[in-house]
Amino acid sequence: MVDIDDAIIGRLESHGETFEILIDPRVVSLVREGKEIDLSEHMVLDQIYRDAKKGTKPEDRKIEEVFGTSDPLAIARHIILKGEVQLTTQQRKEMQESKRRRVVAIIARNAINPQTGAPHPPARIESAMEEARVHIDPFKSAESQVEGVLKVLRPLMPIRFDKVRIAVRLTGEQYGRCYDLMNSSGKLTKEEWQSSGNWIGVLELPAGMRDDFLGKLNELTKGEVDTKILKGAI
């Protein structure tokens, strides 16, 4: 259950009747993204109201007529998907800021400056978003808003989503230390063990992660690693 002080009102008007719920604002976007959420953990009460502030309830027959069920969780999901949700100014600000940070992180991870081939720092992306006065919808997923943000940013900065391929050669001892990093950073498109006992592989990863990956790889190997950025189409 969510505390009533942290809840917002979700409202649907239908058949001349108003139906309201008290819901955690943080789950609204998740439900609208199609995520399976146990709403009983995010409602103040498993209750449908006519007026949540007054605590009045609609007639049971009206609920059945409109929703075809008396299950409050199924009805709550329907209200979130089809109705309106009222955020306080502070709640909207916090949700927008959280989505904004996520959008910036996605772009920084995947984008490069095509003129230099280098990633864009998150601060540069955020600054351009502020300059362009990018609007972030608190109820839409960050992923679904990225392309729209990129369209607005392109007139202000050279930016392109891309991937990079990096060839890596490690000794057998280094491979053990770097295994988790290699597997969590991208996709190994080629790997083999050489007769010398060295391991070589080609890793494909988001271009924006290139410098971070190479920095971590150098740290794990104390700088004793051979890498090469591969050119050409992926």
Biotite code that builds the C-alpha atoms (Angstrom):
import biotite.structure as struc

atoms = struc.array([
    struc.Atom([0.000, 0.000, 0.000], chain_id="A", res_id=1, res_name="MET", atom_name="CA", element="C"),
    struc.Atom([1.081, 3.570, -0.660], chain_id="A", res_id=2, res_name="VAL", atom_name="CA", element="C"),
    struc.Atom([0.737, 6.337, 1.920], chain_id="A", res_id=3, res_name="ASP", atom_name="CA", element="C"),
    struc.Atom([-2.178, 8.658, 1.179], chain_id="A", res_id=4, res_name="ILE", atom_name="CA", element="C"),
    struc.Atom([0.123, 11.691, 1.350], chain_id="A", res_id=5, res_name="ASP", atom_name="CA", element="C"),
    struc.Atom([2.153, 10.287, -1.560], chain_id="A", res_id=6, res_name="ASP", atom_name="CA", element="C"),
    struc.Atom([-0.817, 9.227, -3.696], chain_id="A", res_id=7, res_name="ALA", atom_name="CA", element="C"),
    struc.Atom([-2.472, 10.973, -6.617], chain_id="A", res_id=8, res_name="ILE", atom_name="CA", element="C"),
    struc.Atom([-5.988, 10.762, -7.996], chain_id="A", res_id=9, res_name="ILE", atom_name="CA", element="C"),
    struc.Atom([-6.679, 8.788, -11.146], chain_id="A", res_id=10, res_name="GLY", atom_name="CA", element="C"),
    struc.Atom([-10.064, 9.663, -12.675], chain_id="A", res_id=11, res_name="ARG", atom_name="CA", element="C"),
    struc.Atom([-12.292, 8.284, -15.407], chain_id="A", res_id=12, res_name="LEU", atom_name="CA", element="C"),
    struc.Atom([-15.652, 9.780, -16.395], chain_id="A", res_id=13, res_name="GLU", atom_name="CA", element="C"),
    struc.Atom([-18.106, 7.460, -18.142], chain_id="A", res_id=14, res_name="SER", atom_name="CA", element="C"),
    struc.Atom([-21.865, 6.847, -18.327], chain_id="A", res_id=15, res_name="HIS", atom_name="CA", element="C"),
    struc.Atom([-22.479, 10.106, -16.479], chain_id="A", res_id=16, res_name="GLY", atom_name="CA", element="C"),
    struc.Atom([-20.460, 8.876, -13.501], chain_id="A", res_id=17, res_name="GLU", atom_name="CA", element="C"),
    struc.Atom([-17.012, 9.655, -12.104], chain_id="A", res_id=18, res_name="THR", atom_name="CA", element="C"),
    struc.Atom([-14.684, 6.876, -10.931], chain_id="A", res_id=19, res_name="PHE", atom_name="CA", element="C"),
    struc.Atom([-11.526, 7.646, -8.967], chain_id="A", res_id=20, res_name="GLU", atom_name="CA", element="C"),
    struc.Atom([-8.624, 5.794, -7.386], chain_id="A", res_id=21, res_name="ILE", atom_name="CA", element="C"),
    struc.Atom([-5.753, 6.827, -5.122], chain_id="A", res_id=22, res_name="LEU", atom_name="CA", element="C"),
    struc.Atom([-2.541, 5.536, -6.706], chain_id="A", res_id=23, res_name="ILE", atom_name="CA", element="C"),
    struc.Atom([1.230, 5.842, -6.420], chain_id="A", res_id=24, res_name="ASP", atom_name="CA", element="C"),
    struc.Atom([2.277, 8.244, -9.230], chain_id="A", res_id=25, res_name="PRO", atom_name="CA", element="C"),
    struc.Atom([5.447, 6.254, -9.898], chain_id="A", res_id=26, res_name="ARG", atom_name="CA", element="C"),
    struc.Atom([3.565, 3.242, -11.270], chain_id="A", res_id=27, res_name="VAL", atom_name="CA", element="C"),
    struc.Atom([1.378, 5.133, -13.736], chain_id="A", res_id=28, res_name="VAL", atom_name="CA", element="C"),
    struc.Atom([3.997, 5.226, -16.499], chain_id="A", res_id=29, res_name="SER", atom_name="CA", element="C"),
    struc.Atom([4.901, 1.569, -15.866], chain_id="A", res_id=30, res_name="LEU", atom_name="CA", element="C"),
    struc.Atom([1.291, 0.467, -16.321], chain_id="A", res_id=31, res_name="VAL", atom_name="CA", element="C"),
    struc.Atom([0.964, 2.585, -19.470], chain_id="A", res_id=32, res_name="ARG", atom_name="CA", element="C"),
    struc.Atom([4.126, 0.934, -20.807], chain_id="A", res_id=33, res_name="GLU", atom_name="CA", element="C"),
    struc.Atom([2.431, -2.451, -20.442], chain_id="A", res_id=34, res_name="GLY", atom_name="CA", element="C"),
    struc.Atom([4.406, -3.641, -17.420], chain_id="A", res_id=35, res_name="LYS", atom_name="CA", element="C"),
    struc.Atom([2.781, -6.198, -15.135], chain_id="A", res_id=36, res_name="GLU", atom_name="CA", element="C"),
    struc.Atom([2.392, -4.382, -11.817], chain_id="A", res_id=37, res_name="ILE", atom_name="CA", element="C"),
    struc.Atom([0.636, -5.619, -8.674], chain_id="A", res_id=38, res_name="ASP", atom_name="CA", element="C"),
    struc.Atom([-1.486, -2.523, -8.121], chain_id="A", res_id=39, res_name="LEU", atom_name="CA", element="C"),
    struc.Atom([-2.577, -3.689, -4.663], chain_id="A", res_id=40, res_name="SER", atom_name="CA", element="C"),
    struc.Atom([0.899, -2.657, -3.492], chain_id="A", res_id=41, res_name="GLU", atom_name="CA", element="C"),
    struc.Atom([0.554, 0.820, -4.986], chain_id="A", res_id=42, res_name="HIS", atom_name="CA", element="C"),
    struc.Atom([-2.972, 1.890, -4.046], chain_id="A", res_id=43, res_name="MET", atom_name="CA", element="C"),
    struc.Atom([-3.979, 3.528, -0.781], chain_id="A", res_id=44, res_name="VAL", atom_name="CA", element="C"),
    struc.Atom([-6.890, 1.072, -0.634], chain_id="A", res_id=45, res_name="LEU", atom_name="CA", element="C"),
    struc.Atom([-8.295, -1.467, -3.082], chain_id="A", res_id=46, res_name="ASP", atom_name="CA", element="C"),
    struc.Atom([-11.240, 0.845, -3.501], chain_id="A", res_id=47, res_name="GLN", atom_name="CA", element="C"),
    struc.Atom([-13.022, 2.704, -6.309], chain_id="A", res_id=48, res_name="ILE", atom_name="CA", element="C"),
    struc.Atom([-14.433, 6.110, -5.393], chain_id="A", res_id=49, res_name="TYR", atom_name="CA", element="C"),
    struc.Atom([-16.906, 8.551, -6.852], chain_id="A", res_id=50, res_name="ARG", atom_name="CA", element="C"),
    struc.Atom([-14.975, 11.324, -5.080], chain_id="A", res_id=51, res_name="ASP", atom_name="CA", element="C"),
    struc.Atom([-11.707, 10.189, -3.496], chain_id="A", res_id=52, res_name="ALA", atom_name="CA", element="C"),
    struc.Atom([-11.298, 13.384, -1.446], chain_id="A", res_id=53, res_name="LYS", atom_name="CA", element="C"),
    struc.Atom([-14.723, 12.951, 0.144], chain_id="A", res_id=54, res_name="LYS", atom_name="CA", element="C"),
    struc.Atom([-14.494, 9.173, 0.305], chain_id="A", res_id=55, res_name="GLY", atom_name="CA", element="C"),
    struc.Atom([-17.825, 8.673, -1.508], chain_id="A", res_id=56, res_name="THR", atom_name="CA", element="C"),
    struc.Atom([-18.309, 5.555, -3.597], chain_id="A", res_id=57, res_name="LYS", atom_name="CA", element="C"),
    struc.Atom([-20.256, 4.821, -6.793], chain_id="A", res_id=58, res_name="PRO", atom_name="CA", element="C"),
    struc.Atom([-23.040, 2.264, -6.831], chain_id="A", res_id=59, res_name="GLU", atom_name="CA", element="C"),
    struc.Atom([-21.952, -1.322, -7.432], chain_id="A", res_id=60, res_name="ASP", atom_name="CA", element="C"),
    struc.Atom([-24.324, -1.627, -10.403], chain_id="A", res_id=61, res_name="ARG", atom_name="CA", element="C"),
    struc.Atom([-22.681, 1.409, -12.030], chain_id="A", res_id=62, res_name="LYS", atom_name="CA", element="C"),
    struc.Atom([-19.238, -0.123, -11.591], chain_id="A", res_id=63, res_name="ILE", atom_name="CA", element="C"),
    struc.Atom([-20.396, -3.368, -13.213], chain_id="A", res_id=64, res_name="GLU", atom_name="CA", element="C"),
    struc.Atom([-22.146, -1.476, -16.014], chain_id="A", res_id=65, res_name="GLU", atom_name="CA", element="C"),
    struc.Atom([-19.069, 0.574, -16.941], chain_id="A", res_id=66, res_name="VAL", atom_name="CA", element="C"),
    struc.Atom([-16.224, -1.877, -16.337], chain_id="A", res_id=67, res_name="PHE", atom_name="CA", element="C"),
    struc.Atom([-17.908, -5.267, -16.614], chain_id="A", res_id=68, res_name="GLY", atom_name="CA", element="C"),
    struc.Atom([-16.253, -6.320, -13.364], chain_id="A", res_id=69, res_name="THR", atom_name="CA", element="C"),
    struc.Atom([-16.167, -5.463, -9.687], chain_id="A", res_id=70, res_name="SER", atom_name="CA", element="C"),
    struc.Atom([-12.455, -6.274, -9.321], chain_id="A", res_id=71, res_name="ASP", atom_name="CA", element="C"),
    struc.Atom([-10.903, -3.007, -8.028], chain_id="A", res_id=72, res_name="PRO", atom_name="CA", element="C"),
    struc.Atom([-7.439, -3.841, -9.392], chain_id="A", res_id=73, res_name="LEU", atom_name="CA", element="C"),
    struc.Atom([-8.727, -4.485, -12.913], chain_id="A", res_id=74, res_name="ALA", atom_name="CA", element="C"),
    struc.Atom([-10.761, -1.287, -12.695], chain_id="A", res_id=75, res_name="ILE", atom_name="CA", element="C"),
    struc.Atom([-7.768, 0.670, -11.403], chain_id="A", res_id=76, res_name="ALA", atom_name="CA", element="C"),
    struc.Atom([-5.682, -0.505, -14.365], chain_id="A", res_id=77, res_name="ARG", atom_name="CA", element="C"),
    struc.Atom([-8.447, 0.564, -16.738], chain_id="A", res_id=78, res_name="HIS", atom_name="CA", element="C"),
    struc.Atom([-8.628, 4.012, -15.106], chain_id="A", res_id=79, res_name="ILE", atom_name="CA", element="C"),
    struc.Atom([-4.855, 4.461, -15.409], chain_id="A", res_id=80, res_name="ILE", atom_name="CA", element="C"),
    struc.Atom([-4.881, 3.462, -19.083], chain_id="A", res_id=81, res_name="LEU", atom_name="CA", element="C"),
    struc.Atom([-8.001, 5.338, -20.196], chain_id="A", res_id=82, res_name="LYS", atom_name="CA", element="C"),
    struc.Atom([-8.469, 8.091, -17.644], chain_id="A", res_id=83, res_name="GLY", atom_name="CA", element="C"),
    struc.Atom([-6.640, 11.144, -16.351], chain_id="A", res_id=84, res_name="GLU", atom_name="CA", element="C"),
    struc.Atom([-4.043, 11.311, -13.596], chain_id="A", res_id=85, res_name="VAL", atom_name="CA", element="C"),
    struc.Atom([-3.545, 14.434, -11.525], chain_id="A", res_id=86, res_name="GLN", atom_name="CA", element="C"),
    struc.Atom([0.004, 15.114, -10.388], chain_id="A", res_id=87, res_name="LEU", atom_name="CA", element="C"),
    struc.Atom([1.035, 17.757, -7.913], chain_id="A", res_id=88, res_name="THR", atom_name="CA", element="C"),
    struc.Atom([3.554, 20.284, -9.234], chain_id="A", res_id=89, res_name="THR", atom_name="CA", element="C"),
    struc.Atom([6.309, 18.673, -7.177], chain_id="A", res_id=90, res_name="GLN", atom_name="CA", element="C"),
    struc.Atom([5.412, 15.139, -8.271], chain_id="A", res_id=91, res_name="GLN", atom_name="CA", element="C"),
    struc.Atom([5.400, 16.150, -11.940], chain_id="A", res_id=92, res_name="ARG", atom_name="CA", element="C"),
    struc.Atom([8.757, 17.891, -11.525], chain_id="A", res_id=93, res_name="LYS", atom_name="CA", element="C"),
    struc.Atom([10.339, 14.857, -9.848], chain_id="A", res_id=94, res_name="GLU", atom_name="CA", element="C"),
    struc.Atom([8.999, 12.418, -12.445], chain_id="A", res_id=95, res_name="MET", atom_name="CA", element="C"),
    struc.Atom([10.105, 14.612, -15.341], chain_id="A", res_id=96, res_name="GLN", atom_name="CA", element="C"),
    struc.Atom([13.574, 14.992, -13.864], chain_id="A", res_id=97, res_name="GLU", atom_name="CA", element="C"),
    struc.Atom([13.904, 11.233, -13.405], chain_id="A", res_id=98, res_name="SER", atom_name="CA", element="C"),
    struc.Atom([12.850, 10.609, -17.033], chain_id="A", res_id=99, res_name="LYS", atom_name="CA", element="C"),
    struc.Atom([15.146, 13.397, -18.239], chain_id="A", res_id=100, res_name="ARG", atom_name="CA", element="C"),
    struc.Atom([18.154, 11.788, -16.541], chain_id="A", res_id=101, res_name="ARG", atom_name="CA", element="C"),
    struc.Atom([17.238, 8.447, -18.110], chain_id="A", res_id=102, res_name="ARG", atom_name="CA", element="C"),
    struc.Atom([16.950, 10.003, -21.591], chain_id="A", res_id=103, res_name="VAL", atom_name="CA", element="C"),
    struc.Atom([20.344, 11.697, -21.178], chain_id="A", res_id=104, res_name="VAL", atom_name="CA", element="C"),
    struc.Atom([21.908, 8.403, -20.047], chain_id="A", res_id=105, res_name="ALA", atom_name="CA", element="C"),
    struc.Atom([20.500, 6.497, -23.044], chain_id="A", res_id=106, res_name="ILE", atom_name="CA", element="C"),
    struc.Atom([21.765, 9.104, -25.512], chain_id="A", res_id=107, res_name="ILE", atom_name="CA", element="C"),
    struc.Atom([25.186, 9.355, -23.853], chain_id="A", res_id=108, res_name="ALA", atom_name="CA", element="C"),
    struc.Atom([25.511, 5.567, -23.961], chain_id="A", res_id=109, res_name="ARG", atom_name="CA", element="C"),
    struc.Atom([24.610, 5.168, -27.623], chain_id="A", res_id=110, res_name="ASN", atom_name="CA", element="C"),
    struc.Atom([25.504, 8.398, -29.419], chain_id="A", res_id=111, res_name="ALA", atom_name="CA", element="C"),
    struc.Atom([28.688, 9.860, -30.856], chain_id="A", res_id=112, res_name="ILE", atom_name="CA", element="C"),
    struc.Atom([29.796, 13.035, -32.551], chain_id="A", res_id=113, res_name="ASN", atom_name="CA", element="C"),
    struc.Atom([30.086, 11.810, -36.187], chain_id="A", res_id=114, res_name="PRO", atom_name="CA", element="C"),
    struc.Atom([32.630, 14.547, -36.911], chain_id="A", res_id=115, res_name="GLN", atom_name="CA", element="C"),
    struc.Atom([35.101, 13.241, -34.335], chain_id="A", res_id=116, res_name="THR", atom_name="CA", element="C"),
    struc.Atom([33.873, 9.729, -33.583], chain_id="A", res_id=117, res_name="GLY", atom_name="CA", element="C"),
    struc.Atom([33.939, 10.586, -29.888], chain_id="A", res_id=118, res_name="ALA", atom_name="CA", element="C"),
    struc.Atom([31.045, 10.164, -27.420], chain_id="A", res_id=119, res_name="PRO", atom_name="CA", element="C"),
    struc.Atom([29.116, 13.202, -26.229], chain_id="A", res_id=120, res_name="HIS", atom_name="CA", element="C"),
    struc.Atom([29.496, 13.883, -22.485], chain_id="A", res_id=121, res_name="PRO", atom_name="CA", element="C"),
    struc.Atom([26.163, 13.737, -20.602], chain_id="A", res_id=122, res_name="PRO", atom_name="CA", element="C"),
    struc.Atom([26.608, 17.369, -19.526], chain_id="A", res_id=123, res_name="ALA", atom_name="CA", element="C"),
    struc.Atom([26.799, 18.459, -23.182], chain_id="A", res_id=124, res_name="ARG", atom_name="CA", element="C"),
    struc.Atom([23.642, 16.524, -24.047], chain_id="A", res_id=125, res_name="ILE", atom_name="CA", element="C"),
    struc.Atom([21.783, 17.950, -21.068], chain_id="A", res_id=126, res_name="GLU", atom_name="CA", element="C"),
    struc.Atom([22.906, 21.483, -21.936], chain_id="A", res_id=127, res_name="SER", atom_name="CA", element="C"),
    struc.Atom([21.622, 21.080, -25.501], chain_id="A", res_id=128, res_name="ALA", atom_name="CA", element="C"),
    struc.Atom([18.299, 19.744, -24.209], chain_id="A", res_id=129, res_name="MET", atom_name="CA", element="C"),
    struc.Atom([17.939, 22.805, -22.002], chain_id="A", res_id=130, res_name="GLU", atom_name="CA", element="C"),
    struc.Atom([18.826, 25.102, -24.900], chain_id="A", res_id=131, res_name="GLU", atom_name="CA", element="C"),
    struc.Atom([16.215, 23.408, -27.091], chain_id="A", res_id=132, res_name="ALA", atom_name="CA", element="C"),
    struc.Atom([13.687, 23.485, -24.256], chain_id="A", res_id=133, res_name="ARG", atom_name="CA", element="C"),
    struc.Atom([13.006, 19.779, -24.655], chain_id="A", res_id=134, res_name="VAL", atom_name="CA", element="C"),
    struc.Atom([9.759, 18.666, -23.030], chain_id="A", res_id=135, res_name="HIS", atom_name="CA", element="C"),
    struc.Atom([9.828, 15.348, -21.208], chain_id="A", res_id=136, res_name="ILE", atom_name="CA", element="C"),
    struc.Atom([6.522, 13.546, -20.648], chain_id="A", res_id=137, res_name="ASP", atom_name="CA", element="C"),
    struc.Atom([6.476, 12.097, -17.110], chain_id="A", res_id=138, res_name="PRO", atom_name="CA", element="C"),
    struc.Atom([4.060, 9.346, -18.176], chain_id="A", res_id=139, res_name="PHE", atom_name="CA", element="C"),
    struc.Atom([5.934, 8.047, -21.220], chain_id="A", res_id=140, res_name="LYS", atom_name="CA", element="C"),
    struc.Atom([8.940, 5.763, -21.057], chain_id="A", res_id=141, res_name="SER", atom_name="CA", element="C"),
    struc.Atom([12.345, 7.378, -21.508], chain_id="A", res_id=142, res_name="ALA", atom_name="CA", element="C"),
    struc.Atom([13.095, 4.959, -24.356], chain_id="A", res_id=143, res_name="GLU", atom_name="CA", element="C"),
    struc.Atom([10.035, 6.056, -26.336], chain_id="A", res_id=144, res_name="SER", atom_name="CA", element="C"),
    struc.Atom([11.064, 9.718, -26.066], chain_id="A", res_id=145, res_name="GLN", atom_name="CA", element="C"),
    struc.Atom([14.689, 9.368, -27.185], chain_id="A", res_id=146, res_name="VAL", atom_name="CA", element="C"),
    struc.Atom([14.076, 9.636, -30.947], chain_id="A", res_id=147, res_name="GLU", atom_name="CA", element="C"),
    struc.Atom([12.011, 12.779, -30.503], chain_id="A", res_id=148, res_name="GLY", atom_name="CA", element="C"),
    struc.Atom([14.751, 14.332, -28.385], chain_id="A", res_id=149, res_name="VAL", atom_name="CA", element="C"),
    struc.Atom([17.389, 13.452, -30.993], chain_id="A", res_id=150, res_name="LEU", atom_name="CA", element="C"),
    struc.Atom([15.390, 15.224, -33.722], chain_id="A", res_id=151, res_name="LYS", atom_name="CA", element="C"),
    struc.Atom([15.399, 18.388, -31.623], chain_id="A", res_id=152, res_name="VAL", atom_name="CA", element="C"),
    struc.Atom([19.118, 18.096, -30.774], chain_id="A", res_id=153, res_name="LEU", atom_name="CA", element="C"),
    struc.Atom([20.462, 17.473, -34.296], chain_id="A", res_id=154, res_name="ARG", atom_name="CA", element="C"),
    struc.Atom([20.200, 21.132, -35.425], chain_id="A", res_id=155, res_name="PRO", atom_name="CA", element="C"),
    struc.Atom([22.206, 22.118, -32.329], chain_id="A", res_id=156, res_name="LEU", atom_name="CA", element="C"),
    struc.Atom([24.931, 19.478, -32.275], chain_id="A", res_id=157, res_name="MET", atom_name="CA", element="C"),
    struc.Atom([26.353, 16.742, -34.537], chain_id="A", res_id=158, res_name="PRO", atom_name="CA", element="C"),
    struc.Atom([24.975, 13.553, -33.071], chain_id="A", res_id=159, res_name="ILE", atom_name="CA", element="C"),
    struc.Atom([24.315, 10.025, -34.294], chain_id="A", res_id=160, res_name="ARG", atom_name="CA", element="C"),
    struc.Atom([23.458, 6.715, -32.710], chain_id="A", res_id=161, res_name="PHE", atom_name="CA", element="C"),
    struc.Atom([26.141, 4.215, -33.616], chain_id="A", res_id=162, res_name="ASP", atom_name="CA", element="C"),
    struc.Atom([28.001, 1.102, -32.537], chain_id="A", res_id=163, res_name="LYS", atom_name="CA", element="C"),
    struc.Atom([31.708, 0.485, -32.438], chain_id="A", res_id=164, res_name="VAL", atom_name="CA", element="C"),
    struc.Atom([33.752, -2.701, -32.813], chain_id="A", res_id=165, res_name="ARG", atom_name="CA", element="C"),
    struc.Atom([36.847, -3.129, -30.685], chain_id="A", res_id=166, res_name="ILE", atom_name="CA", element="C"),
    struc.Atom([39.371, -5.923, -31.165], chain_id="A", res_id=167, res_name="ALA", atom_name="CA", element="C"),
    struc.Atom([40.933, -7.008, -27.868], chain_id="A", res_id=168, res_name="VAL", atom_name="CA", element="C"),
    struc.Atom([43.859, -9.293, -27.124], chain_id="A", res_id=169, res_name="ARG", atom_name="CA", element="C"),
    struc.Atom([44.340, -10.608, -23.589], chain_id="A", res_id=170, res_name="LEU", atom_name="CA", element="C"),
    struc.Atom([46.593, -13.110, -21.885], chain_id="A", res_id=171, res_name="THR", atom_name="CA", element="C"),
    struc.Atom([44.915, -16.056, -20.224], chain_id="A", res_id=172, res_name="GLY", atom_name="CA", element="C"),
    struc.Atom([45.359, -14.417, -16.814], chain_id="A", res_id=173, res_name="GLU", atom_name="CA", element="C"),
    struc.Atom([43.916, -11.114, -18.016], chain_id="A", res_id=174, res_name="GLN", atom_name="CA", element="C"),
    struc.Atom([40.939, -12.862, -19.576], chain_id="A", res_id=175, res_name="TYR", atom_name="CA", element="C"),
    struc.Atom([39.813, -14.128, -16.189], chain_id="A", res_id=176, res_name="GLY", atom_name="CA", element="C"),
    struc.Atom([39.924, -10.612, -14.726], chain_id="A", res_id=177, res_name="ARG", atom_name="CA", element="C"),
    struc.Atom([38.187, -9.030, -17.729], chain_id="A", res_id=178, res_name="CYS", atom_name="CA", element="C"),
    struc.Atom([35.538, -11.663, -18.435], chain_id="A", res_id=179, res_name="TYR", atom_name="CA", element="C"),
    struc.Atom([32.677, -9.919, -16.609], chain_id="A", res_id=180, res_name="ASP", atom_name="CA", element="C"),
    struc.Atom([33.519, -6.547, -18.161], chain_id="A", res_id=181, res_name="LEU", atom_name="CA", element="C"),
    struc.Atom([33.560, -7.999, -21.674], chain_id="A", res_id=182, res_name="MET", atom_name="CA", element="C"),
    struc.Atom([30.237, -9.758, -21.274], chain_id="A", res_id=183, res_name="ASN", atom_name="CA", element="C"),
    struc.Atom([28.426, -6.851, -19.625], chain_id="A", res_id=184, res_name="SER", atom_name="CA", element="C"),
    struc.Atom([29.666, -4.160, -22.018], chain_id="A", res_id=185, res_name="SER", atom_name="CA", element="C"),
    struc.Atom([28.520, -5.474, -25.370], chain_id="A", res_id=186, res_name="GLY", atom_name="CA", element="C"),
    struc.Atom([28.262, -8.421, -27.736], chain_id="A", res_id=187, res_name="LYS", atom_name="CA", element="C"),
    struc.Atom([31.189, -10.643, -28.614], chain_id="A", res_id=188, res_name="LEU", atom_name="CA", element="C"),
    struc.Atom([30.972, -11.174, -32.365], chain_id="A", res_id=189, res_name="THR", atom_name="CA", element="C"),
    struc.Atom([34.181, -13.181, -32.620], chain_id="A", res_id=190, res_name="LYS", atom_name="CA", element="C"),
    struc.Atom([36.592, -14.852, -30.206], chain_id="A", res_id=191, res_name="GLU", atom_name="CA", element="C"),
    struc.Atom([39.301, -17.483, -30.253], chain_id="A", res_id=192, res_name="GLU", atom_name="CA", element="C"),
    struc.Atom([42.223, -18.795, -28.245], chain_id="A", res_id=193, res_name="TRP", atom_name="CA", element="C"),
    struc.Atom([45.602, -18.653, -29.946], chain_id="A", res_id=194, res_name="GLN", atom_name="CA", element="C"),
    struc.Atom([48.321, -21.269, -29.680], chain_id="A", res_id=195, res_name="SER", atom_name="CA", element="C"),
    struc.Atom([50.323, -18.778, -27.604], chain_id="A", res_id=196, res_name="SER", atom_name="CA", element="C"),
    struc.Atom([47.660, -18.929, -24.896], chain_id="A", res_id=197, res_name="GLY", atom_name="CA", element="C"),
    struc.Atom([46.356, -15.462, -25.669], chain_id="A", res_id=198, res_name="ASN", atom_name="CA", element="C"),
    struc.Atom([42.658, -14.743, -26.185], chain_id="A", res_id=199, res_name="TRP", atom_name="CA", element="C"),
    struc.Atom([41.480, -12.462, -28.983], chain_id="A", res_id=200, res_name="ILE", atom_name="CA", element="C"),
    struc.Atom([37.958, -11.227, -29.509], chain_id="A", res_id=201, res_name="GLY", atom_name="CA", element="C"),
    struc.Atom([35.880, -8.581, -31.225], chain_id="A", res_id=202, res_name="VAL", atom_name="CA", element="C"),
    struc.Atom([33.380, -6.749, -29.057], chain_id="A", res_id=203, res_name="LEU", atom_name="CA", element="C"),
    struc.Atom([30.474, -4.733, -30.477], chain_id="A", res_id=204, res_name="GLU", atom_name="CA", element="C"),
    struc.Atom([29.123, -2.074, -28.112], chain_id="A", res_id=205, res_name="LEU", atom_name="CA", element="C"),
    struc.Atom([27.266, 1.259, -28.126], chain_id="A", res_id=206, res_name="PRO", atom_name="CA", element="C"),
    struc.Atom([29.630, 3.950, -29.384], chain_id="A", res_id=207, res_name="ALA", atom_name="CA", element="C"),
    struc.Atom([29.039, 6.141, -26.372], chain_id="A", res_id=208, res_name="GLY", atom_name="CA", element="C"),
    struc.Atom([30.470, 3.436, -24.105], chain_id="A", res_id=209, res_name="MET", atom_name="CA", element="C"),
    struc.Atom([33.783, 3.221, -25.948], chain_id="A", res_id=210, res_name="ARG", atom_name="CA", element="C"),
    struc.Atom([35.909, 5.421, -23.703], chain_id="A", res_id=211, res_name="ASP", atom_name="CA", element="C"),
    struc.Atom([34.398, 4.054, -20.501], chain_id="A", res_id=212, res_name="ASP", atom_name="CA", element="C"),
    struc.Atom([34.991, 0.465, -21.635], chain_id="A", res_id=213, res_name="PHE", atom_name="CA", element="C"),
    struc.Atom([38.595, 1.117, -22.673], chain_id="A", res_id=214, res_name="LEU", atom_name="CA", element="C"),
    struc.Atom([39.270, 2.919, -19.411], chain_id="A", res_id=215, res_name="GLY", atom_name="CA", element="C"),
    struc.Atom([37.977, 0.004, -17.334], chain_id="A", res_id=216, res_name="LYS", atom_name="CA", element="C"),
    struc.Atom([39.858, -2.491, -19.493], chain_id="A", res_id=217, res_name="LEU", atom_name="CA", element="C"),
    struc.Atom([43.101, -0.584, -19.010], chain_id="A", res_id=218, res_name="ASN", atom_name="CA", element="C"),
    struc.Atom([42.469, -0.416, -15.280], chain_id="A", res_id=219, res_name="GLU", atom_name="CA", element="C"),
    struc.Atom([41.914, -4.168, -15.003], chain_id="A", res_id=220, res_name="LEU", atom_name="CA", element="C"),
    struc.Atom([45.011, -4.974, -17.069], chain_id="A", res_id=221, res_name="THR", atom_name="CA", element="C"),
    struc.Atom([47.160, -2.160, -15.620], chain_id="A", res_id=222, res_name="LYS", atom_name="CA", element="C"),
    struc.Atom([47.494, -0.759, -19.141], chain_id="A", res_id=223, res_name="GLY", atom_name="CA", element="C"),
    struc.Atom([48.985, -3.948, -20.579], chain_id="A", res_id=224, res_name="GLU", atom_name="CA", element="C"),
    struc.Atom([46.335, -4.739, -23.186], chain_id="A", res_id=225, res_name="VAL", atom_name="CA", element="C"),
    struc.Atom([46.190, -4.568, -26.965], chain_id="A", res_id=226, res_name="ASP", atom_name="CA", element="C"),
    struc.Atom([43.048, -3.007, -28.443], chain_id="A", res_id=227, res_name="THR", atom_name="CA", element="C"),
    struc.Atom([42.116, -1.694, -31.863], chain_id="A", res_id=228, res_name="LYS", atom_name="CA", element="C"),
    struc.Atom([39.055, 0.208, -33.052], chain_id="A", res_id=229, res_name="ILE", atom_name="CA", element="C"),
    struc.Atom([37.848, -1.584, -36.177], chain_id="A", res_id=230, res_name="LEU", atom_name="CA", element="C"),
    struc.Atom([36.640, 0.451, -39.146], chain_id="A", res_id=231, res_name="LYS", atom_name="CA", element="C"),
    struc.Atom([33.969, -0.386, -41.677], chain_id="A", res_id=232, res_name="GLY", atom_name="CA", element="C"),
    struc.Atom([30.352, -1.465, -41.527], chain_id="A", res_id=233, res_name="ALA", atom_name="CA", element="C"),
    struc.Atom([29.167, -3.568, -38.650], chain_id="A", res_id=234, res_name="ILE", atom_name="CA", element="C"),
])
